[in-house]
Amino acid sequence: MKGSPGNAFVVRTAWLAESNVWVWEMVDASSGEVTERSWPSHWAGYPNREVAEQAGVARLQEVAGPS
């Protein structure tokens, strides 16, 4: 999982075997609840874990807005 200090959310990646892609999930750090997923929310899958993580972090920064 990847997040930034003080951030209420983290990004984790997962292998989606039935579709043969990596996906990201945005997770509430305090409750562990998944708040957004790349696959059902955006129909976005990625060729490897690193690319999925980069996309998830970019989305997290989009949602968080400017620091």
Secondary structure in CASP SS format (residue, H / E / C, confidence):
PFRMAT SS
TARGET T0000
AUTHOR 0000-0000-0000
METHOD secondary structure of the structure
MODEL  1
M C 1.00
K E 1.00
G E 1.00
S C 1.00
P C 1.00
G C 1.00
N C 1.00
A C 1.00
F E 1.00
V E 1.00
V E 1.00
R E 1.00
T E 1.00
A E 1.00
W E 1.00
L E 1.00
A C 1.00
E C 1.00
S C 1.00
N C 1.00
V E 1.00
W E 1.00
V E 1.00
W E 1.00
E E 1.00
M E 1.00
V E 1.00
D E 1.00
A C 1.00
S C 1.00
S C 1.00
G C 1.00
E C 1.00
V E 1.00
T E 1.00
E E 1.00
R E 1.00
S H 1.00
W H 1.00
P H 1.00
S H 1.00
H H 1.00
W C 1.00
A C 1.00
G C 1.00
Y E 1.00
P C 1.00
N C 1.00
R H 1.00
E H 1.00
V H 1.00
A H 1.00
E H 1.00
Q H 1.00
A H 1.00
G H 1.00
V H 1.00
A H 1.00
R H 1.00
L H 1.00
Q H 1.00
E H 1.00
V H 1.00
A H 1.00
G C 1.00
P C 1.00
S C 1.00
END
